[in-house]
Every structure is written in C-alpha cells, then in structure tokens.
Amino acid sequence: MIRFYFHPTPNPLKVALFLEESGVPYEIVPVDTRKGEQHLPAFRAINPNGKLPAIVDTDGAGGKQIAVFDSSAILLYLGDKTGRFVGGAEDRGNLLSWLMFVASGIGPYSGQAVHFQRAAPEPIPYAINRYRREADRHYRVLDTHLDGRNYIVGSDLTIVDMSAWGWIDRAPIVLPGEADPLAAYPNLKRWFTAINGRPAVARARKVGADIKFKQEMDEEAKRAMFPSNYPLATA
C-alpha cells in the first residue's frame, strides 16, 4: 500500500497520474498547505523539506516501510518498483536526462512565473520577464524534441510524460494572456492533447476532489506557503 500525501497542485498531480495509470493500491493522506500542515512535525518526519508530494511505501525493500519525497524521486521510485513507465534499458539515459530537465527547468521556472505574476505582493517586471521567458524557452525545447515523436522518451508513455504533463497542464497561468497558450508550440500541444485525453488523467484529476482544502489566501496561508518572506520566529 502506498500512502500518498496530497494537495491538489501540479507536482502531486503527476504522482496521482502514475498511481491511476499503474493501478498500484494507494490511500490519500491530505495535507492542507494553506493551513500549514506541511510544517507539522509528523509530516516533516516524512519530508524534511516540508513540500508536497510525498509517499510512504508500507512494503519497501526487504518489507520495510520507506518514505520518498519530491515528485521526480517518487515517479522514479514507483517506476522502478513496478517496472512500469520507465522505458527499456536503452532508454535509461534519455529518461533520466529529460526527467531532470522537467525537475530543474520546467517545474521551478513555471512555478516562479506563476508566483511573480499571481502571488507577489507587487509586480516586479524583471522577475516576470525572466521567468516567463525561461518558461517559454523550456516549452520550445520540448516542442523541438517532440517533432515526430508521440512521447518524450521511447515509444510509449513514461514517467517523463507524466512529470511534464503536470506542469504543461498549467500553461494558462504560466503564460497568461493568450487564448491558447500552447498555440505557439504545435508539437507540444499535440503531445499534451494526447496525454490529457488518457482515461487515467480524468481519474487523476478527481483524486482528492471530495476533500475540502482551504481556498482563502489570507495571512495564515501566506505565512504557511511563503515562510521565507517572514522573519524567523525567535525564542
């Protein structure tokens, strides 16, 4: 059984897609980030970095319980554990390279583009320009790579497609202002449409839909989600 520590944001959504595609048994453990539950000691024992997602595999190596955090690490762990969605031996180098491309490029730069356009207390043109243009650059790298390809790595769906899908799904808020933010990237748009149409995607989008997470971005939520913006508490 996989205990899946979840909040409805792009990185947990990637893991939800793997779990739904693979049929691995799991249970949801909601973590409400706007209430600061990611900073509680019980969760920090699973992920010391205080971020979502995380999993606990109750049947890890040698039958021992193991915690895994960071979406890329979780996808790689589950892929290796199940032997699914990791391609063949000949794909390993490309799989790792493109997985890290998403982890170190598309994910963080998209996240910062969203932050400075939607969450920063005041607009900073330099930051908005930098992160939007880097997001655009990453999209173009993928668009070029996907020319003549149905999947990012190999000839079938892998964890790299799942990882990239989680963030490309947020293109309307990463690159707002266009009616179709993927129109400039035809190969990427074709790929996204195909991945997005998979039945498991529809199931992944419903994960946690019956859980009431806090919606208000009030002072409590800002302090919970952006703690580095506030002075450290003193004893």
N, C-alpha and C positions, 0 to 999 in steps of 0.2 A: 504494500500500500504506500502511495505517495501522499504525504501531507503537503498541500500546496498553499503557501502563504501568499495571499492575493489582494490586490487592489486593482480596479479597472483602469489601467493605464497601459501604454504601449508595451513595455517590457514584460509584465505579467501576461499580456495577451498572447505573446509569442509562445510562452510555455503552455498556455491553455490550448493553443492550436496543436502543439505536439501531442499533448495528452489526448485530445479528441481524435487526432489522426491515428494514433497508435492503439488506442483502446486500453492503455495502461490504467489500472484502477487508481483512483485518487479521491481525496476529500479536500474540500475547500476550508481554509482557515483564514477568515477575513482579517485584514489589518487596515484600519482606517487611518490613513496618513494625515488627513486634515485634523484628526483628533490627537495626533502624536503617538499613536500606538506603536509605530516603528521604533520609537526610542525607549520603549519599556524594556526592563532587564530580560524578561522572558524571550522577547524577540531578538534582542541584541546577543543573546546566547547562541542564536541560530545564525544571525548575520551581524557581526560586529560593526559593519558599515551602516546599519540602520536603513537599508533600502529594500524595495520590493523588485522582483520576486525572490522567494527562497523556497526550498523544499526540504523535507525530511523524508528520506527513504528508510522505511522501517525494516527493510530487508536488504541492507547494503552488503558489501563484500564480507564474506565469512559469516553472514547472517546478522551482522552488526548494524545498528542504526547509524545513519550518516546524514549530516546536513550539508547542503550545497546552496551557495548563493551566487548571484549575478546571472542574468538571463542566458548569456552565452555559455557560461560554465554549466548551467543546468541543461541546456539543449545538448551540449556535447556529452555530458554525463548520461543523460537519458538515452541519447542515440547510441552510445557505446554499450550501455547496459542492455538495451533491447536488440541491438544490431540492426536498427531501422533508421532510415533517413540520414545515413552518414556516407552514402556512396560506396564505391568499391575501393580497394587498396590503391588503385591507380589515381583515385580522386582525392586522396588524403591531403596532399599539399595544397591543392586548389581550395578544398573545403576549409582548411584552417586559415588560409590567406583571406578568403572572402568573408569568413565568419568574423575575423579580426577587423576587416575593413568596415563591416557594419558596426562592430563593437566600439571601434576607436574613431570612426568617422561619421557615418550616417546618424547613429544614435545620439552621441553627445552634441554634435553640431546642430542637429534638428532640435534637440531639447533646448539648447541655448537660444536658437532662433525663436522658438515659442516663448521662452522666458522673457526675452528682451522686448518682444512685441506685445505680450499679453500680461505679464506679471510684474515687470519692473516698475518701481514707484514713479519713474519719469522716463520719457523716451530718450534714448541715447543713440543718435544717428549712426555713430561709428560702429557701435556694437550690433545694431540692427543690420547695417550693411554687411559687416563682416560675416555674421552667422548665416544670413540669408544667402549670400554669395557662395559660402562654403557648402551650404546645403545644396544649392543649385549645382555646384561643381561635382559633388558626390552623386547627385542624380544623373549627371551627364556621363560620369564614369560608368555607372551601371547601365545606362542606356546604350552606350557604345558596346559594352561587353555583351549585352543581350541581343545584339544584332544577329539574327539567325539562330538564336537559342531559345528554348522553351523554359529552361531552368538556369539558375546562376551557376550551378556546378553539376556536371554529369548529365545524364539523360532522364533523370526522374527527380521528384521532389526531395529536397534535403533540408536539414536544419538551417542552412543558409537562406533558403527561400522563406522559411518561417520567420527568421530573425529580421530580414529586410522587410518583409510584409508588415510586421508590427509597426514600423516607423513610416513606411511609404503610405500606409493607411491614414496617417495624419498629415499628408501633404496639404490639405486645405488650410491647416493652421500653421504649418511650417512656412509655406509660401502663399499667404493670403493675397487676395486682390484679383485673382483670375477666376473666371467661371469654371475653368477646368485646369487645375494646377499641373496636371500631367500631360497636357496637350503638347508641350514643348519637348517631350521625351517619348516618342511613339513606341519604341521598343519596351521601355519601362512600363508604359501604360498597358500595352498588350500583355506583358507578363503579369502585372498586378491584376488586371481583369480576370485572367485565367486562374490565378491563385485565389483571388477573392471569391470566385464562383464555386469553390470546392465545398461540398456539404459540411466538412469539418469546420470550415470557417464560420458558417452560420451557427454551429453548435458552440464554437469557442466564444462567439460574441454574446451568447446567452449565459456564459459562466458568471456566476455571482449576480445575475440580474435580479434575483429575489432578495438580495442583501441591501439594506438601507445604509449607504455610506453618506457621510456628511458632505453637503454640497456647498455650504457657505464658505467663502474665502474671507473669513473675519480675522481678527488679530490672533486668535488661538491657532487658526490654520496657517497663517503666515509664519508664525514662530515655529510651528511644527515642521513645515515644509522647507523653510529657508532659515534654519537656525544660525547660519554663519552671518546673516545680516544683523544679528543682535549681539550685544555684549555677552560674554560668558558669565554665567551666574557665579557669584562669589560666596564663599562660606560665611 
